[in-house]
Amino acid sequence: MREYRRPVQWWRDAVGYQVYVPSFADSNGDGWGDLPGVTSRLDHLSDLGVNLLWLSPIHPSPFADHGYDVADYLTVDPRFGTVADAERLVAAAADRGIRVLLDLVPNHTSTAHPWFRAARRSRDDPHRDYYHWSDGDPPNNWVSAFGGPAWTRDELTGQSYLHLFAADQPDLNWRNPAVAAEFDAILRTWLDRGFAGFRIDVPHVMSKHPDLLDNPAIPADLVAPDERGRVEWNSFEHLYDRDQPDIGDIFRRWRAVTDPYDAFLLGEVSLLDPVRLARYTAPGALHACFWFGLVRRGWEPAALASWIRSAATDVPGLVWVLSSHDRSRAVSRYGGGAVGRRRALVLSTATIGLPDLPLLYQGEELGLDDVHIPLDEAQDPLVRFGGGTFARDAVRTPMPWRPGPGLGFTTASRAWIAFGDRGPADTVAVQAADPASPLSAYRRLIALRRASPSLRSGAVEWLDAPAEVLAYRRGDCVVVANLGVSPQSLALPDGTWRVAFATSTVDGVVPGETAVVFRRE
Ligand code: NOJ
C-alpha cells in the first residue's frame, strides 16, 4: 500500500458548522429539509463566518435512526435531493470558501442495505461475512447503546446478528477485507464529487474483540445512569465491544485513499479518556476527533475549566463542540434561557482559540434552547428501542429562519418533525437586525478568530488562574473565561492588551460568567 505523508492542515484554519439536513431548509415544500435548501441558505453560513460544513447523513435510508441506517452509500435519498444537488451544493459552498464534509457511517448499515439482504438469505451467501453472525441467542452479554441485547436472532438461518445500536442497524465486520475494499470505493466516490472529507460515525466501535468475549459487569451499586438515563449500557465495562488495539489499521488504510485529496477525517469518538482518545488522532490515523466533554455535562465551572485544559493539552487534533443532534442543547444544559445563553457564549469564547477548531450545531448561533416535544410524539428510535425515557427530537426541530408559519423552513403546514415553540426572537431574521442578539455575538466572535492568525496557530500557553477560570495565551491573543460567579482580576502578560471581544462589559476585572479575548496592541 502506498503511504502519503503530506500533512493535511487546511482544517486548522476552519470554523465548522453542523447542518442537520432534514431540519435546515426545505426547498420543495414537502416538510423535509433538503440539499437545495442548504444551498439556498449558504449566505447565512458565510455571514456567520463558518467555512466548514458537516452534513448529517444524506444517503437513502429507512430512517429508523434518522439516516444513520444507510441503505446505499453511493447515492442520495430522494427526500434530500440527488447526487447532482449534492455536487451543486459543494460547488456553491466552494464559491464562498466553504468546504463540505459528508457523514460516513461505516460501523453499521441498514437492514435494508443490499449487503444485509443478501447476507441474511443463507449462511453460505458471499455477503454473510460482511456482518457478525453467531450461534446462541444471544451469544454474549453485549448490549445495544439504544437498549436491550446487542444481538437479534434471524429466524431464516437460526443465527443472531450483532447490532451495537438498533436492530435495524447491523454491524459490519471490519475484519473482512471485502468490507474495507467497499469503503475505499465509497470514500473515493464522494471525494471525486468534491467533498472535502468525512465526519465518521462512531469509529471507535468498528473493531470488536475477535473472540466476542463477555464484557465485565460493573457491580450494581457502582452503576449510575448517564445524562440519557441509560443504566443497562453503563452496567458493563466496554472492554471487548469497542476500542480494540487494531483500530488504527482501518484509519491508516483510509488515509492512503484520502490523503491524495487533502481530505479531512473527523472522528465521532465518544471516549473522554485523553490517553485512549489520543490514539485516534495519532500520526497516520484520523486528523481530529470531537471532544464531547462539553456536550456530556452541565454547568460545573471548576470541572469544565480543568477538563478543557487537560483535553487541549493531552489530545492532538480536537474539534470543540457544545451541542449536537444527539444531546441536549448547551443553552438548556447550562440553565436555559438568558442564563444558558450567557454560559454557552462564555464557553464558545473560551474555546475559540484552542487547537484545532470550533464547530457549531445549527441554531447554536441563535442561542436556541431545546424544544419540548412529548415523548409519545417523538420520532427518535431511542424512544422506540430504549424504554421511552429520552428522545433527541428536542434538538432536531426545524431551523427558525423567520417568524410565522413554517418558520421560513418550509411552506408546508407540517414538517417531518414538530416545529416546537420557537418565537420571533429565536429567528435568524430578527436576530440579524439586532446587534445585541446571540447571532450578532457569534458573528463577531467567529470574525475575530478568522481575522487573527494567533487564535488559529502556534502553541497554547496556559496562564495561572483560579480553578474556575480558564486563561491561555496564543501568540498576540489572551483568552480569559471566568466560569465562576466571583469577579476576577488577572495579571495579563507584559504589554498593552485591548479587549477584542467580551461576552459582557469588562472594566479592569473579569466579571463572573464572562469570557474575554484580549489582543496585544
Ligand atoms: C452517532 C450519531 O451521531 C447518532 O445520531 C446515531 O444514532 C449513532 N451514532 C448510531 O449511528
Residues whose N, C-alpha, C, O or C-beta is under 5 A from the ligand:
A	BS01	NOJ	D65 Y68 F165 D201 V202 D326
